[in-house]
Amino acid sequence: MNLRPLKRIAKRILPAPLRGWIHHARQSVRRSRVRYSEDPPFQCVHFGDLRRTTPIHAGFSIGRGTYIDRYYIERYLEQHSDCIRGRVLEMADNGYTTRMGGSRVTRSDVLDVRPNHPPATIIADLATGDGIPSDTFDCVVLTQTLNFIYDVRGAIRTVHRILKPGGTVLASVSGIAQIAPDEMKYCGDYWRFTSLSLMRLFQEAFPADCITVESHGNVLAAVAFLHGLAVEELSAEELDRRDPNFELTVLLKAVKPLQ
């Protein structure tokens, strides 16, 4: 039914206040249809334990269980464990190098900016790269590091320079995360990434066809992570549900081309 003639007649004969009331009433009906078609409906959400302004467990689930972001990171490293071989550089400690690389690793180095960090074999700033030899490493394990480096472009250029031709960097970054207080104190906590931003940053140093990026997470995983809950408190099905609008963890593999 064409209502345009009736609308024109109503506009001529009805006073402006009444027309405005009718317009707002129609908009309210439309909004209510959207609200009450949702599950649960508008104003019927029961927040339960989540109705609070402080996290359930502060400190990235330390002492509670496995970090939720590490669920995605460790699975990714396992899938690409064949790249962790030869001379390997890892940040802060060499836990993933020894665990994922095993006998394929011929030499394990640890990079850290702190001069008094016991596991470090190389004390240097990844952003400047001073003191890190070029064309040296078969693999760089760069997990949860770029968020804490202000000059992230400089760090990526360094990674490209220090890899041997044919070498691989396996990187992870936070897309959704709370501030890391310890890192904030000694080096800073600067960035959160998307799969697109990480891809474009690495494309400034690596050829696009040498880079693959993926993201993992969903709204439940993100909420649980922000509350400091652990992997053990969610099911594998809940963790594995991937929603591209909630990039909790972004993962990247980049290979330095052969000369």
CYANA upper distance limits for C-alpha pairs under 8 A (distance plus 0.5 A):
  3 LEU  CA      7 LYS  CA      6.71
  4 ARG  CA      8 ARG  CA      6.76
  5 PRO  CA      9 ILE  CA      6.80
  6 LEU  CA     10 ALA  CA      6.55
  7 LYS  CA     11 LYS  CA      6.58
  8 ARG  CA     12 ARG  CA      6.98
  9 ILE  CA     13 ILE  CA      6.80
 10 ALA  CA     14 LEU  CA      5.91
 10 ALA  CA     19 ARG  CA      8.45
 11 LYS  CA     15 PRO  CA      8.34
 11 LYS  CA     19 ARG  CA      7.80
 14 LEU  CA     18 LEU  CA      7.02
 14 LEU  CA     19 ARG  CA      6.92
 15 PRO  CA     19 ARG  CA      6.88
 16 ALA  CA     20 GLY  CA      6.60
 17 PRO  CA     21 TRP  CA      6.72
 18 LEU  CA     22 ILE  CA      6.75
 19 ARG  CA     23 HIS  CA      6.69
 20 GLY  CA     24 HIS  CA      6.73
 21 TRP  CA     25 ALA  CA      6.57
 22 ILE  CA     26 ARG  CA      6.73
 23 HIS  CA     27 GLN  CA      6.84
 24 HIS  CA     28 SER  CA      6.59
 25 ALA  CA     29 VAL  CA      6.81
 26 ARG  CA     30 ARG  CA      6.86
 27 GLN  CA     31 ARG  CA      6.73
 28 SER  CA     32 SER  CA      6.61
 29 VAL  CA     33 ARG  CA      6.78
 30 ARG  CA     34 VAL  CA      7.16
 31 ARG  CA     35 ARG  CA      6.68
 32 SER  CA     36 TYR  CA      6.39
 33 ARG  CA     37 SER  CA      6.49
 34 VAL  CA     38 GLU  CA      7.20
 35 ARG  CA     41 PRO  CA      6.23
 35 ARG  CA     42 PHE  CA      5.48
 36 TYR  CA     40 PRO  CA      8.35
 36 TYR  CA     41 PRO  CA      5.06
 36 TYR  CA     42 PHE  CA      6.42
 37 SER  CA     41 PRO  CA      6.95
 38 GLU  CA     42 PHE  CA      7.68
 40 PRO  CA     44 CYS  CA      6.40
 40 PRO  CA     45 VAL  CA      6.43
 41 PRO  CA     45 VAL  CA      7.67
 47 PHE  CA     51 ARG  CA      5.63
 50 LEU  CA     56 ILE  CA      8.37
 54 THR  CA    227 HIS  CA      8.47
 55 PRO  CA    226 LEU  CA      7.48
 55 PRO  CA    227 HIS  CA      4.93
 55 PRO  CA    228 GLY  CA      7.08
 56 ILE  CA    227 HIS  CA      5.64
 56 ILE  CA    228 GLY  CA      6.87
 56 ILE  CA    229 LEU  CA      7.88
 57 HIS  CA     61 SER  CA      6.80
 57 HIS  CA     64 ARG  CA      8.45
 57 HIS  CA    227 HIS  CA      6.43
 57 HIS  CA    228 GLY  CA      5.20
 57 HIS  CA    229 LEU  CA      7.05
 58 ALA  CA    227 HIS  CA      7.65
 58 ALA  CA    228 GLY  CA      6.19
 59 GLY  CA    228 GLY  CA      6.93
 60 PHE  CA     67 TYR  CA      6.76
 60 PHE  CA    225 PHE  CA      7.69
 60 PHE  CA    226 LEU  CA      8.27
 60 PHE  CA    228 GLY  CA      5.31
 60 PHE  CA    229 LEU  CA      8.03
 61 SER  CA     65 GLY  CA      6.39
 61 SER  CA     66 THR  CA      7.28
 61 SER  CA     67 TYR  CA      6.31
 61 SER  CA    228 GLY  CA      5.03
 61 SER  CA    229 LEU  CA      6.01
 61 SER  CA    230 ALA  CA      6.17
 62 ILE  CA     66 THR  CA      8.20
 62 ILE  CA     67 TYR  CA      8.08
 64 ARG  CA    229 LEU  CA      7.71
 64 ARG  CA    230 ALA  CA      6.81
 65 GLY  CA    229 LEU  CA      8.20
 65 GLY  CA    230 ALA  CA      5.41
 65 GLY  CA    231 VAL  CA      7.18
 65 GLY  CA    232 GLU  CA      7.03
 66 THR  CA     70 ARG  CA      7.58
 66 THR  CA     71 TYR  CA      7.98
 66 THR  CA    230 ALA  CA      5.67
 66 THR  CA    231 VAL  CA      5.82
 66 THR  CA    232 GLU  CA      7.42
 67 TYR  CA     71 TYR  CA      7.31
 67 TYR  CA    225 PHE  CA      8.04
 67 TYR  CA    228 GLY  CA      8.40
 67 TYR  CA    229 LEU  CA      8.12
 67 TYR  CA    230 ALA  CA      5.96
 67 TYR  CA    231 VAL  CA      6.66
 68 ILE  CA     72 TYR  CA      7.89
 68 ILE  CA    221 ALA  CA      7.80
 68 ILE  CA    224 ALA  CA      8.47
 68 ILE  CA    225 PHE  CA      6.41
 68 ILE  CA    229 LEU  CA      8.01
 68 ILE  CA    230 ALA  CA      6.24
 68 ILE  CA    231 VAL  CA      5.50
 69 ASP  CA     73 ILE  CA      6.88
 69 ASP  CA    225 PHE  CA      7.99
 69 ASP  CA    248 LEU  CA      7.66
 69 ASP  CA    249 THR  CA      6.67
 70 ARG  CA     74 GLU  CA      6.19
 71 TYR  CA     75 ARG  CA      6.79
 71 TYR  CA    231 VAL  CA      7.47
 72 TYR  CA     76 TYR  CA      6.66
 72 TYR  CA    216 HIS  CA      7.33
 72 TYR  CA    249 THR  CA      7.59
 73 ILE  CA     77 LEU  CA      6.78
 73 ILE  CA    143 THR  CA      8.21
 73 ILE  CA    172 SER  CA      7.20
 73 ILE  CA    249 THR  CA      8.19
 73 ILE  CA    251 LEU  CA      7.81
 74 GLU  CA     78 GLU  CA      6.62
 75 ARG  CA     79 GLN  CA      6.76
 76 TYR  CA     80 HIS  CA      6.91
 76 TYR  CA    251 LEU  CA      8.04
 77 LEU  CA     81 SER  CA      6.04
 77 LEU  CA    100 MET  CA      7.61
 77 LEU  CA    170 LEU  CA      7.96
 78 GLU  CA    100 MET  CA      6.88
 80 HIS  CA     84 ILE  CA      8.04
 81 SER  CA    100 MET  CA      6.05
 81 SER  CA    101 GLY  CA      6.64
 82 ASP  CA    101 GLY  CA      7.76
 83 CYS  CA    138 ASP  CA      8.49
 83 CYS  CA    139 CYS  CA      7.12
 83 CYS  CA    168 THR  CA      7.05
 84 ILE  CA     88 VAL  CA      7.24
 84 ILE  CA     97 THR  CA      7.20
 84 ILE  CA    100 MET  CA      7.39
 84 ILE  CA    101 GLY  CA      5.42
 84 ILE  CA    104 ARG  CA      7.67
 84 ILE  CA    105 VAL  CA      7.38
 84 ILE  CA    138 ASP  CA      8.15
 84 ILE  CA    139 CYS  CA      6.25
 84 ILE  CA    141 VAL  CA      8.42
 85 ARG  CA    101 GLY  CA      6.35
 85 ARG  CA    104 ARG  CA      5.17
 85 ARG  CA    105 VAL  CA      4.95
 85 ARG  CA    106 THR  CA      7.61
 85 ARG  CA    138 ASP  CA      7.03
 85 ARG  CA    139 CYS  CA      7.15
 86 GLY  CA    104 ARG  CA      6.67
 86 GLY  CA    105 VAL  CA      5.11
 86 GLY  CA    106 THR  CA      5.35
 86 GLY  CA    107 ARG  CA      6.93
 86 GLY  CA    137 PHE  CA      8.08
 86 GLY  CA    138 ASP  CA      6.16
 86 GLY  CA    139 CYS  CA      7.96
 87 ARG  CA    105 VAL  CA      6.61
 87 ARG  CA    106 THR  CA      6.13
 87 ARG  CA    107 ARG  CA      5.11
 87 ARG  CA    108 SER  CA      6.44
 87 ARG  CA    109 ASP  CA      8.10
 87 ARG  CA    136 THR  CA      8.07
 87 ARG  CA    137 PHE  CA      5.70
 87 ARG  CA    138 ASP  CA      5.88
 87 ARG  CA    139 CYS  CA      7.23
 88 VAL  CA     97 THR  CA      7.43
 88 VAL  CA    105 VAL  CA      7.31
 88 VAL  CA    107 ARG  CA      6.82
 88 VAL  CA    108 SER  CA      5.61
 88 VAL  CA    109 ASP  CA      6.65
 88 VAL  CA    137 PHE  CA      6.18
 88 VAL  CA    138 ASP  CA      6.46
 88 VAL  CA    139 CYS  CA      5.36
 88 VAL  CA    140 VAL  CA      6.29
 88 VAL  CA    141 VAL  CA      7.91
 89 LEU  CA     94 ASN  CA      8.39
 89 LEU  CA     97 THR  CA      8.46
 89 LEU  CA    108 SER  CA      6.68
 89 LEU  CA    109 ASP  CA      5.29
 89 LEU  CA    110 VAL  CA      6.17
 89 LEU  CA    111 LEU  CA      7.41
 89 LEU  CA    137 PHE  CA      7.14
 89 LEU  CA    139 CYS  CA      6.90
 89 LEU  CA    140 VAL  CA      5.28
 89 LEU  CA    141 VAL  CA      6.68
 90 GLU  CA     94 ASN  CA      6.16
 90 GLU  CA     96 TYR  CA      8.38
 90 GLU  CA     97 THR  CA      7.44
 90 GLU  CA    108 SER  CA      8.30
 90 GLU  CA    109 ASP  CA      6.91
 90 GLU  CA    110 VAL  CA      5.54
 90 GLU  CA    111 LEU  CA      6.73
 90 GLU  CA    140 VAL  CA      6.37
 90 GLU  CA    141 VAL  CA      5.26
 90 GLU  CA    142 LEU  CA      6.79
 91 MET  CA    110 VAL  CA      6.07
 91 MET  CA    111 LEU  CA      5.44
 91 MET  CA    112 ASP  CA      6.62
 91 MET  CA    141 VAL  CA      7.48
 91 MET  CA    142 LEU  CA      6.82
 91 MET  CA    143 THR  CA      7.93
 91 MET  CA    145 THR  CA      7.93
 92 ALA  CA    110 VAL  CA      6.55
 92 ALA  CA    111 LEU  CA      6.43
 92 ALA  CA    112 ASP  CA      5.85
 92 ALA  CA    117 HIS  CA      8.46
 92 ALA  CA    119 PRO  CA      7.49
 92 ALA  CA    120 ALA  CA      7.17
 93 ASP  CA    110 VAL  CA      6.14
 93 ASP  CA    111 LEU  CA      8.20
 93 ASP  CA    119 PRO  CA      6.30
 93 ASP  CA    120 ALA  CA      7.49
 94 ASN  CA     98 THR  CA      6.80
 94 ASN  CA    108 SER  CA      7.51
 94 ASN  CA    109 ASP  CA      7.76
 94 ASN  CA    110 VAL  CA      6.64
 94 ASN  CA    119 PRO  CA      8.45
 95 GLY  CA     99 ARG  CA      6.54
 96 TYR  CA    100 MET  CA      5.98
 96 TYR  CA    101 GLY  CA      7.89
 96 TYR  CA    141 VAL  CA      8.25
 97 THR  CA    101 GLY  CA      5.69
 97 THR  CA    102 GLY  CA      7.77
 97 THR  CA    105 VAL  CA      8.03
 97 THR  CA    108 SER  CA      7.57
 97 THR  CA    141 VAL  CA      7.96
 98 THR  CA    102 GLY  CA      5.64
 98 THR  CA    105 VAL  CA      8.05
 98 THR  CA    108 SER  CA      8.48
101 GLY  CA    105 VAL  CA      6.16
109 ASP  CA    120 ALA  CA      7.80
109 ASP  CA    121 THR  CA      6.17
109 ASP  CA    122 ILE  CA      7.55
110 VAL  CA    119 PRO  CA      7.04
110 VAL  CA    120 ALA  CA      5.19
110 VAL  CA    121 THR  CA      5.70
110 VAL  CA    122 ILE  CA      6.61
111 LEU  CA    120 ALA  CA      5.90
111 LEU  CA    121 THR  CA      6.85
111 LEU  CA    122 ILE  CA      5.38
111 LEU  CA    123 ILE  CA      6.41
111 LEU  CA    124 ALA  CA      7.23
112 ASP  CA    117 HIS  CA      7.53
112 ASP  CA    120 ALA  CA      6.28
112 ASP  CA    122 ILE  CA      7.14
112 ASP  CA    123 ILE  CA      5.79
112 ASP  CA    124 ALA  CA      6.66
112 ASP  CA    125 ASP  CA      7.77
113 VAL  CA    123 ILE  CA      5.95
113 VAL  CA    124 ALA  CA      5.54
113 VAL  CA    125 ASP  CA      5.76
113 VAL  CA    126 LEU  CA      8.29
114 ARG  CA    123 ILE  CA      7.24
115 PRO  CA    123 ILE  CA      6.56
122 ILE  CA    132 ILE  CA      7.98
123 ILE  CA    131 GLY  CA      8.49
124 ALA  CA    129 GLY  CA      7.17
124 ALA  CA    130 ASP  CA      6.88
124 ALA  CA    131 GLY  CA      6.87
124 ALA  CA    132 ILE  CA      7.60
125 ASP  CA    129 GLY  CA      6.26
125 ASP  CA    130 ASP  CA      7.33
126 LEU  CA    130 ASP  CA      8.27
126 LEU  CA    154 GLY  CA      8.06
126 LEU  CA    155 ALA  CA      5.54
126 LEU  CA    158 THR  CA      6.93
126 LEU  CA    159 VAL  CA      8.27
127 ALA  CA    149 ILE  CA      7.58
127 ALA  CA    151 ASP  CA      6.28
127 ALA  CA    152 VAL  CA      7.17
127 ALA  CA    153 ARG  CA      8.05
127 ALA  CA    154 GLY  CA      5.10
127 ALA  CA    155 ALA  CA      4.43
127 ALA  CA    156 ILE  CA      8.13
127 ALA  CA    158 THR  CA      7.26
128 THR  CA    154 GLY  CA      6.71
128 THR  CA    155 ALA  CA      7.34
128 THR  CA    158 THR  CA      7.54
129 GLY  CA    155 ALA  CA      7.83
129 GLY  CA    158 THR  CA      5.95
132 ILE  CA    162 ILE  CA      7.48
133 PRO  CA    162 ILE  CA      6.49
134 SER  CA    161 ARG  CA      5.93
134 SER  CA    162 ILE  CA      4.53
134 SER  CA    163 LEU  CA      7.32
134 SER  CA    164 LYS  CA      8.14
135 ASP  CA    161 ARG  CA      6.68
135 ASP  CA    162 ILE  CA      5.13
135 ASP  CA    163 LEU  CA      5.33
135 ASP  CA    164 LYS  CA      4.53
135 ASP  CA    165 PRO  CA      7.29
136 THR  CA    162 ILE  CA      6.03
136 THR  CA    163 LEU  CA      6.10
136 THR  CA    164 LYS  CA      5.72
137 PHE  CA    162 ILE  CA      6.74
137 PHE  CA    163 LEU  CA      5.23
137 PHE  CA    164 LYS  CA      5.91
137 PHE  CA    167 GLY  CA      7.22
138 ASP  CA    163 LEU  CA      6.58
138 ASP  CA    164 LYS  CA      6.17
138 ASP  CA    166 GLY  CA      7.91
138 ASP  CA    167 GLY  CA      4.91
138 ASP  CA    168 THR  CA      6.85
139 CYS  CA    163 LEU  CA      7.32
139 CYS  CA    167 GLY  CA      6.00
139 CYS  CA    168 THR  CA      5.29
139 CYS  CA    169 VAL  CA      6.07
139 CYS  CA    170 LEU  CA      8.11
140 VAL  CA    159 VAL  CA      7.91
140 VAL  CA    163 LEU  CA      7.88
140 VAL  CA    168 THR  CA      6.94
140 VAL  CA    169 VAL  CA      5.14
140 VAL  CA    170 LEU  CA      6.84
141 VAL  CA    169 VAL  CA      6.51
141 VAL  CA    170 LEU  CA      5.65
141 VAL  CA    171 ALA  CA      6.78
142 LEU  CA    146 LEU  CA      8.37
142 LEU  CA    169 VAL  CA      7.36
142 LEU  CA    170 LEU  CA      6.36
142 LEU  CA    171 ALA  CA      4.97
142 LEU  CA    172 SER  CA      7.00
143 THR  CA    170 LEU  CA      7.87
143 THR  CA    171 ALA  CA      5.59
143 THR  CA    172 SER  CA      5.09
143 THR  CA    173 VAL  CA      7.17
144 GLN  CA    171 ALA  CA      7.98
144 GLN  CA    172 SER  CA      5.91
144 GLN  CA    173 VAL  CA      5.43
144 GLN  CA    174 SER  CA      7.29
145 THR  CA    149 ILE  CA      7.51
145 THR  CA    172 SER  CA      8.16
145 THR  CA    173 VAL  CA      7.43
146 LEU  CA    152 VAL  CA      6.59
146 LEU  CA    155 ALA  CA      8.17
146 LEU  CA    173 VAL  CA      7.02
146 LEU  CA    191 TRP  CA      8.16
147 ASN  CA    173 VAL  CA      6.89
147 ASN  CA    174 SER  CA      7.42
147 ASN  CA    189 ASP  CA      6.57
147 ASN  CA    190 TYR  CA      6.23
147 ASN  CA    191 TRP  CA      5.20
147 ASN  CA    192 ARG  CA      6.73
147 ASN  CA    193 PHE  CA      8.41
148 PHE  CA    183 GLU  CA      7.54
148 PHE  CA    184 MET  CA      8.29
148 PHE  CA    187 CYS  CA      6.98
148 PHE  CA    188 GLY  CA      6.02
148 PHE  CA    189 ASP  CA      5.02
148 PHE  CA    190 TYR  CA      6.10
148 PHE  CA    191 TRP  CA      7.47
149 ILE  CA    155 ALA  CA      8.05
149 ILE  CA    187 CYS  CA      7.84
149 ILE  CA    188 GLY  CA      7.67
149 ILE  CA    189 ASP  CA      7.83
149 ILE  CA    190 TYR  CA      7.27
150 TYR  CA    188 GLY  CA      8.26
150 TYR  CA    190 TYR  CA      6.52
150 TYR  CA    191 TRP  CA      8.29
151 ASP  CA    155 ALA  CA      6.99
152 VAL  CA    156 ILE  CA      6.82
153 ARG  CA    157 ARG  CA      6.76
153 ARG  CA    201 LEU  CA      7.22
154 GLY  CA    158 THR  CA      6.74
155 ALA  CA    159 VAL  CA      6.78
156 ILE  CA    160 HIS  CA      6.82
156 ILE  CA    201 LEU  CA      8.27
156 ILE  CA    202 PHE  CA      7.13
156 ILE  CA    205 ALA  CA      7.48
157 ARG  CA    161 ARG  CA      6.72
157 ARG  CA    205 ALA  CA      6.37
158 THR  CA    162 ILE  CA      6.64
159 VAL  CA    163 LEU  CA      6.76
159 VAL  CA    169 VAL  CA      8.04
160 HIS  CA    205 ALA  CA      7.05
160 HIS  CA    206 PHE  CA      7.68
160 HIS  CA    256 LYS  CA      7.10
163 LEU  CA    167 GLY  CA      5.86
163 LEU  CA    168 THR  CA      7.59
163 LEU  CA    169 VAL  CA      8.44
163 LEU  CA    256 LYS  CA      7.33
164 LYS  CA    256 LYS  CA      7.67
165 PRO  CA    256 LYS  CA      5.86
165 PRO  CA    257 PRO  CA      6.04
165 PRO  CA    258 LEU  CA      5.02
165 PRO  CA    259 GLN  CA      6.71
166 GLY  CA    255 VAL  CA      6.55
166 GLY  CA    256 LYS  CA      5.60
166 GLY  CA    257 PRO  CA      5.84
166 GLY  CA    258 LEU  CA      5.59
167 GLY  CA    255 VAL  CA      6.17
167 GLY  CA    256 LYS  CA      5.99
167 GLY  CA    257 PRO  CA      8.35
168 THR  CA    253 LYS  CA      7.41
168 THR  CA    254 ALA  CA      6.17
168 THR  CA    255 VAL  CA      4.94
168 THR  CA    256 LYS  CA      6.88
169 VAL  CA    252 LEU  CA      8.39
169 VAL  CA    253 LYS  CA      6.25
169 VAL  CA    254 ALA  CA      5.86
169 VAL  CA    255 VAL  CA      6.99
170 LEU  CA    251 LEU  CA      8.11
170 LEU  CA    252 LEU  CA      6.37
170 LEU  CA    253 LYS  CA      5.28
170 LEU  CA    254 ALA  CA      7.34
171 ALA  CA    251 LEU  CA      6.27
171 ALA  CA    252 LEU  CA      5.57
171 ALA  CA    253 LYS  CA      6.91
172 SER  CA    249 THR  CA      7.45
172 SER  CA    250 VAL  CA      6.18
172 SER  CA    251 LEU  CA      4.99
172 SER  CA    252 LEU  CA      6.79
173 VAL  CA    192 ARG  CA      7.96
173 VAL  CA    193 PHE  CA      7.24
173 VAL  CA    249 THR  CA      6.51
173 VAL  CA    250 VAL  CA      5.87
173 VAL  CA    251 LEU  CA      7.13
174 SER  CA    192 ARG  CA      6.18
174 SER  CA    193 PHE  CA      6.75
174 SER  CA    248 LEU  CA      6.75
174 SER  CA    249 THR  CA      5.45
174 SER  CA    250 VAL  CA      6.79
175 GLY  CA    192 ARG  CA      5.44
175 GLY  CA    193 PHE  CA      5.21
175 GLY  CA    194 THR  CA      6.20
175 GLY  CA    247 GLU  CA      5.90
175 GLY  CA    248 LEU  CA      5.35
175 GLY  CA    249 THR  CA      5.82
175 GLY  CA    250 VAL  CA      6.79
176 ILE  CA    192 ARG  CA      7.16
176 ILE  CA    222 ALA  CA      7.37
176 ILE  CA    246 PHE  CA      8.19
176 ILE  CA    247 GLU  CA      7.08
176 ILE  CA    248 LEU  CA      5.19
176 ILE  CA    249 THR  CA      7.57
177 ALA  CA    192 ARG  CA      8.13
177 ALA  CA    222 ALA  CA      8.49
177 ALA  CA    225 PHE  CA      7.99
177 ALA  CA    226 LEU  CA      6.87
177 ALA  CA    248 LEU  CA      7.79
178 GLN  CA    226 LEU  CA      6.77
179 ILE  CA    184 MET  CA      8.00
179 ILE  CA    189 ASP  CA      7.22
180 ALA  CA    184 MET  CA      6.56
180 ALA  CA    189 ASP  CA      7.24
181 PRO  CA    185 LYS  CA      6.87
182 ASP  CA    186 TYR  CA      7.39
183 GLU  CA    187 CYS  CA      6.06
183 GLU  CA    188 GLY  CA      6.17
183 GLU  CA    189 ASP  CA      6.86
184 MET  CA    188 GLY  CA      4.40
184 MET  CA    189 ASP  CA      5.50
193 PHE  CA    197 SER  CA      6.59
193 PHE  CA    198 LEU  CA      6.81
193 PHE  CA    250 VAL  CA      7.87
194 THR  CA    198 LEU  CA      6.69
194 THR  CA    247 GLU  CA      7.14
194 THR  CA    250 VAL  CA      7.20
195 SER  CA    199 MET  CA      6.55
195 SER  CA    213 VAL  CA      6.80
195 SER  CA    214 GLU  CA      6.98
195 SER  CA    215 SER  CA      6.86
195 SER  CA    247 GLU  CA      8.17
195 SER  CA    250 VAL  CA      6.36
195 SER  CA    251 LEU  CA      8.31
196 LEU  CA    200 ARG  CA      6.68
197 SER  CA    201 LEU  CA      6.64
198 LEU  CA    202 PHE  CA      6.79
198 LEU  CA    213 VAL  CA      8.42
198 LEU  CA    250 VAL  CA      8.48
198 LEU  CA    252 LEU  CA      8.44
199 MET  CA    203 GLN  CA      6.63
199 MET  CA    211 ILE  CA      7.90
199 MET  CA    212 THR  CA      8.29
199 MET  CA    213 VAL  CA      7.08
199 MET  CA    252 LEU  CA      8.39
200 ARG  CA    204 GLU  CA      7.20
201 LEU  CA    205 ALA  CA      8.14
202 PHE  CA    206 PHE  CA      6.29
202 PHE  CA    211 ILE  CA      8.20
202 PHE  CA    254 ALA  CA      8.41
203 GLN  CA    207 PRO  CA      6.29
203 GLN  CA    208 ALA  CA      5.96
203 GLN  CA    211 ILE  CA      8.20
206 PHE  CA    210 CYS  CA      7.16
206 PHE  CA    211 ILE  CA      7.76
206 PHE  CA    254 ALA  CA      7.62
206 PHE  CA    255 VAL  CA      7.96
206 PHE  CA    256 LYS  CA      7.07
207 PRO  CA    211 ILE  CA      7.59
207 PRO  CA    257 PRO  CA      8.44
210 CYS  CA    254 ALA  CA      6.04
210 CYS  CA    255 VAL  CA      5.85
210 CYS  CA    256 LYS  CA      7.74
210 CYS  CA    257 PRO  CA      7.97
211 ILE  CA    252 LEU  CA      7.61
211 ILE  CA    253 LYS  CA      6.24
211 ILE  CA    254 ALA  CA      4.89
211 ILE  CA    255 VAL  CA      7.21
212 THR  CA    252 LEU  CA      6.23
212 THR  CA    253 LYS  CA      5.89
212 THR  CA    254 ALA  CA      7.07
213 VAL  CA    250 VAL  CA      7.70
213 VAL  CA    251 LEU  CA      6.17
213 VAL  CA    252 LEU  CA      4.94
213 VAL  CA    253 LYS  CA      7.09
214 GLU  CA    250 VAL  CA      6.42
214 GLU  CA    251 LEU  CA      5.85
214 GLU  CA    252 LEU  CA      7.05
215 SER  CA    244 PRO  CA      7.72
215 SER  CA    247 GLU  CA      6.04
215 SER  CA    248 LEU  CA      7.69
215 SER  CA    249 THR  CA      6.16
215 SER  CA    250 VAL  CA      4.83
215 SER  CA    251 LEU  CA      6.48
216 HIS  CA    240 ASP  CA      8.14
216 HIS  CA    242 ARG  CA      6.07
216 HIS  CA    243 ASP  CA      7.77
216 HIS  CA    244 PRO  CA      8.00
216 HIS  CA    246 PHE  CA      8.18
216 HIS  CA    247 GLU  CA      6.15
216 HIS  CA    248 LEU  CA      6.46
216 HIS  CA    249 THR  CA      5.99
216 HIS  CA    250 VAL  CA      7.11
217 GLY  CA    221 ALA  CA      6.34
217 GLY  CA    222 ALA  CA      7.10
217 GLY  CA    239 LEU  CA      7.35
217 GLY  CA    240 ASP  CA      7.81
217 GLY  CA    241 ARG  CA      7.37
217 GLY  CA    242 ARG  CA      5.80
217 GLY  CA    243 ASP  CA      6.60
217 GLY  CA    244 PRO  CA      8.15
217 GLY  CA    246 PHE  CA      6.22
217 GLY  CA    247 GLU  CA      5.93
217 GLY  CA    248 LEU  CA      5.35
217 GLY  CA    249 THR  CA      7.18
218 ASN  CA    222 ALA  CA      6.57
218 ASN  CA    239 LEU  CA      8.14
218 ASN  CA    241 ARG  CA      6.95
218 ASN  CA    242 ARG  CA      6.19
218 ASN  CA    243 ASP  CA      5.38
218 ASN  CA    244 PRO  CA      8.13
218 ASN  CA    245 ASN  CA      8.01
218 ASN  CA    246 PHE  CA      5.53
218 ASN  CA    247 GLU  CA      7.61
218 ASN  CA    248 LEU  CA      7.68
219 VAL  CA    223 VAL  CA      6.58
219 VAL  CA    243 ASP  CA      8.18
219 VAL  CA    246 PHE  CA      6.58
220 LEU  CA    224 ALA  CA      6.57
220 LEU  CA    238 GLU  CA      7.94
221 ALA  CA    225 PHE  CA      6.50
221 ALA  CA    238 GLU  CA      7.81
221 ALA  CA    239 LEU  CA      6.60
221 ALA  CA    248 LEU  CA      8.17
222 ALA  CA    226 LEU  CA      6.64
222 ALA  CA    246 PHE  CA      7.80
222 ALA  CA    248 LEU  CA      6.53
223 VAL  CA    227 HIS  CA      6.75
224 ALA  CA    228 GLY  CA      6.86
224 ALA  CA    229 LEU  CA      5.68
224 ALA  CA    230 ALA  CA      8.03
225 PHE  CA    229 LEU  CA      6.13
225 PHE  CA    230 ALA  CA      7.78
229 LEU  CA    233 GLU  CA      7.29
230 ALA  CA    234 LEU  CA      7.91
231 VAL  CA    235 SER  CA      8.29
234 LEU  CA    238 GLU  CA      6.76
234 LEU  CA    239 LEU  CA      7.23
235 SER  CA    239 LEU  CA      6.83
236 ALA  CA    240 ASP  CA      6.36
237 GLU  CA    241 ARG  CA      6.71
243 ASP  CA    247 GLU  CA      7.85
